[in-house]
Amino acid sequence: MSDSGLITASELRQTHRRVILRVVHILVLIGIAIAGVGPLLWLVAASLNTTGEVLSDPIGVFARMTQWHNYVDAFQNVDTARLLLNTLAVAAGTALLTVIVALSAGYVIAILRPRWAPLLAAGVLATIFLPAVVSLVPLYLTTVDMFGTGLSLQNTFWAVWLPAGANAFAVLLVTGYLRSLPRELVEAASIDGAGPLRTLWSIVLPLSRPILGVVALLAAIGAWKDYLWPSLVLTNPSMRPISVALPIIERSTDLATFFAVLVVASIVPIVLFLIFQKPLLASAGATAGLKD
């Protein structure tokens, strides 16, 4: 069998070629690390400098990281604590509602399998190909006037939770995972007299915790950084998440303090990802290999 790669197995056995390939790998890894982590490290360093130092010498901020009071100012001069609580409420509610909707829809499509399940699956899949901007106007009109009833969800967290909870990607992700579960467990529960709700609670839910954790994490991080929709439906300053308030803070706050607010706003999703990256990547890889 002939080698079809850029570097053949015989070439890899040569010492100098292995060394060159290893050096190339290291350089590429360093470049990716600088491109990915470099801007965040610069932001942290800039937040520990004065505005004048940042503007006069942007590269030298790494040598002067002494202005820790910028973080104190970020909470005293800016209502950062309330903004973070609002953002936490938005992210937690979105994650919970996304998990409930995805698990319910996935359970119907993959486990219960009624006759109309393929139509439901096709409808959910079709919404993925629909540009989000197309549904923006009708979704907003529905939010400010619920189906002509005069009930408005504007300036309530429900206005963010409900649209974000109906996540087609999350439904398909959970559906694919549930299809991989042993069918014998569901059939055995049915033989023992367990109804659909009991089967969902006692059999499906415990087995689905890995994928539900992935869905919840993705939904929470997505809600944390979302800007457009919360800026439309959460116009009350006391309800704004930090992503919506950042442009306003930038215009009315010292630059160094603003950098400190940016670091605080970024640290939560980064920490969440670092904590849950192992189950996230493992579940994503397992789901990608599932077959109907």
C-alpha positions in Angstrom: 0.0 0.0 0.0 1.5 3.4 -1.0 1.4 6.4 1.4 -0.9 9.1 0.2 -0.2 11.8 2.8 2.0 14.8 2.5 4.7 13.0 4.5 5.2 9.3 4.1 6.0 6.8 6.8 9.5 6.3 5.5 10.1 10.0 5.6 8.9 10.2 9.2 11.5 7.6 10.2 14.2 10.0 9.2 15.5 11.9 12.3 15.8 15.3 10.7 12.4 15.2 9.2 10.9 14.3 12.5 12.6 17.2 14.2 11.4 19.6 11.5 7.9 18.3 11.8 8.0 18.6 15.6 9.3 22.2 15.4 6.5 23.1 12.9 3.9 21.6 15.3 5.3 23.6 18.2 5.3 26.8 16.2 1.7 26.3 15.1 0.6 25.5 18.6 2.3 28.7 19.9 0.7 30.7 17.2 -2.8 29.4 18.0 -2.2 30.0 21.7 -1.1 33.6 21.1 -4.1 34.2 18.8 -6.6 32.7 21.2 -5.2 33.7 24.7 -3.2 36.8 23.8 -6.0 39.3 23.5 -7.4 38.1 26.9 -4.1 38.4 28.6 -3.6 41.9 27.1 -7.0 42.9 28.4 -6.2 41.7 31.9 -2.8 43.6 31.8 -4.5 46.7 30.4 -7.1 46.6 33.2 -4.2 46.9 35.7 -2.8 50.1 34.1 -4.0 53.7 34.0 -5.8 55.0 30.9 -2.8 57.2 30.0 -0.4 54.3 30.2 -2.6 52.1 28.0 -2.9 54.8 25.3 0.8 55.9 25.4 2.3 52.4 25.4 -0.2 49.5 24.7 2.5 46.9 24.5 4.2 48.0 27.8 1.1 47.2 29.8 2.5 43.9 30.8 5.3 45.6 32.7 3.1 47.9 34.7 0.3 45.9 36.3 -0.2 47.7 39.6 -3.6 49.5 39.4 -5.7 47.0 41.3 -8.1 49.8 42.3 -9.6 49.7 38.8 -11.5 46.6 39.9 -12.7 48.3 43.0 -13.9 51.2 40.8 -15.6 48.7 38.4 -18.0 47.8 41.3 -18.2 51.2 43.0 -18.5 53.5 40.0 -20.4 51.1 37.8 -23.3 48.9 38.9 -21.4 45.8 37.9 -22.8 43.6 40.7 -26.4 44.2 39.6 -25.5 43.7 35.9 -23.8 40.4 36.7 -26.9 39.2 38.7 -29.1 40.1 35.8 -26.9 38.2 33.4 -26.8 35.3 35.8 -30.6 35.2 35.9 -30.8 35.4 32.1 -28.2 32.6 31.6 -29.6 30.3 34.3 -33.2 30.6 33.1 -32.2 30.1 29.5 -30.2 27.0 30.4 -33.0 25.5 32.4 -35.7 26.2 29.8 -33.4 24.9 27.0 -32.9 21.7 28.8 -36.6 21.2 29.5 -37.6 21.9 25.9 -34.8 19.8 24.4 -35.4 16.8 26.6 -39.2 16.9 26.1 -38.9 17.2 22.3 -36.1 14.6 22.1 -38.0 12.2 24.3 -41.0 12.4 22.0 -39.0 12.0 18.8 -36.5 9.4 19.9 -38.2 7.4 22.6 -42.0 7.6 22.2 -41.9 7.8 18.4 -45.5 8.7 17.5 -46.5 8.7 13.9 -46.0 12.4 13.6 -42.5 12.3 15.1 -40.7 12.5 11.7 -42.7 15.6 10.9 -41.7 17.2 14.2 -38.1 16.3 13.6 -38.2 17.7 10.1 -39.8 20.9 11.4 -37.2 21.4 14.0 -34.4 20.7 11.5 -35.9 23.2 9.1 -35.7 26.0 11.6 -31.9 25.7 11.7 -31.8 26.8 8.0 -33.9 29.8 8.7 -31.8 32.9 9.3 -32.4 34.4 12.7 -32.9 37.9 11.3 -36.0 36.6 9.4 -37.9 35.8 12.6 -36.6 38.8 14.6 -39.5 41.2 13.7 -42.4 38.7 14.2 -40.8 37.4 17.4 -40.5 40.9 18.8 -44.1 41.7 17.8 -45.2 38.6 19.6 -43.2 39.4 22.7 -44.6 42.9 23.1 -48.2 41.7 22.4 -48.7 38.0 23.1 -50.9 36.8 20.2 -53.1 39.9 20.3 -54.0 39.5 24.0 -52.4 42.8 25.1 -50.0 40.9 27.4 -46.4 42.1 27.0 -43.3 40.2 28.1 -41.0 43.2 27.5 -38.7 44.1 30.4 -39.2 40.6 31.9 -36.7 37.8 31.8 -39.4 35.6 30.1 -38.9 37.7 27.0 -35.3 36.3 26.8 -35.9 32.8 28.3 -38.8 31.7 26.1 -37.3 32.4 22.6 -33.9 31.1 23.7 -35.3 28.0 25.2 -36.7 26.9 21.8 -33.3 25.9 20.5 -33.5 23.6 17.5 -29.8 22.7 17.7 -30.2 21.6 21.4 -33.3 19.5 20.4 -31.4 17.7 17.6 -28.4 17.2 19.9 -30.5 15.6 22.7 -32.6 13.6 20.1 -29.4 12.1 18.6 -28.2 11.2 22.1 -31.5 9.6 23.2 -31.5 7.4 20.0 -28.3 5.8 21.1 -29.8 4.7 24.5 -30.6 0.9 24.7 -34.1 0.4 23.6 -34.4 -2.6 25.8 -34.4 -0.4 28.9 -37.5 1.5 27.7 -39.3 -1.6 26.7 -38.5 -3.3 30.1 -39.9 -0.2 31.9 -43.0 -0.4 29.8 -43.4 -4.1 30.6 -43.1 -3.3 34.3 -46.0 -0.9 34.0 -44.1 2.4 33.9 -45.9 5.2 32.0 -44.2 7.7 29.7 -43.5 10.2 32.5 -42.1 7.6 34.9 -39.9 6.2 32.1 -38.7 9.7 31.4 -37.9 10.5 35.0 -36.5 7.1 36.1 -34.8 5.8 33.0 -34.1 8.5 30.4 -33.3 11.5 32.6 -30.5 9.8 34.6 -28.9 8.4 31.4 -29.1 11.8 29.6 -27.3 13.8 32.2 -24.0 14.1 30.2 -25.7 15.6 27.1 -28.1 17.7 29.2 -25.0 19.2 30.9 -23.5 20.0 27.5 -26.8 21.6 26.4 -27.1 23.7 29.6 -23.5 24.9 29.4 -23.8 25.9 25.7 -27.1 27.7 26.4 -25.8 29.5 29.4 -22.6 30.7 27.6 -24.7 31.8 24.6 -27.1 33.7 26.8 -24.2 35.3 28.7 -22.8 36.9 25.5 -26.0 37.6 23.6 -26.5 41.2 22.8 -29.1 41.9 20.1 -32.2 40.3 21.5 -31.8 41.4 25.2 -31.2 44.9 24.0 -34.5 44.9 22.2 -36.7 43.4 25.0 -34.9 44.5 28.1 -34.9 48.3 27.7 -35.3 49.0 31.4 -31.8 49.8 32.8 -32.5 47.8 35.9 -33.1 44.7 33.8 -30.2 44.9 31.5 -27.6 42.2 31.4 -23.9 43.2 31.3 -23.6 42.5 27.5 -26.2 45.2 26.8 -24.8 47.6 29.3 -21.2 47.4 28.1 -21.5 50.0 25.2 -23.2 52.4 27.6 -20.4 51.9 30.2 -17.8 52.5 27.6 -19.1 56.0 26.8 -19.4 57.0 30.5 -16.5 55.3 32.2 -12.7 55.7 32.4 -11.0 53.3 29.9 -9.0 51.4 32.4 -12.1 50.9 34.6 -14.0 49.7 31.5 -11.3 47.2 30.8 -11.8 45.9 34.4 -15.5 45.5 33.8 -14.7 43.6 30.5 -12.5 41.2 32.5 -15.2 40.6 35.1 -17.8 40.1 32.3 -15.5 37.6 30.5 -14.3 35.6 33.5 -17.5 33.7 34.2 -18.0 31.9 30.8 -14.3 31.2 30.6 -14.3 29.6 34.1 -17.4 27.6 33.2 -15.8 26.3 30.1 -12.6 25.4 31.8 -14.5 23.5 34.5 -16.7 21.6 32.2 -14.5 21.3 29.1 -13.8 17.6 29.6 -17.4 16.4 29.7 -18.3 19.0 27.0 -15.8 17.7 24.5 -16.4 14.1 25.4 -20.2 14.3 25.0 -19.8 16.4 21.8 -17.5 13.8 20.3 -19.8 10.9 21.3 -22.8 12.6 19.9 -21.1 13.4 16.6 -20.5 9.7 16.1 -24.1 8.6 16.6 -26.0 6.9 13.8 -29.8 6.7 13.5 
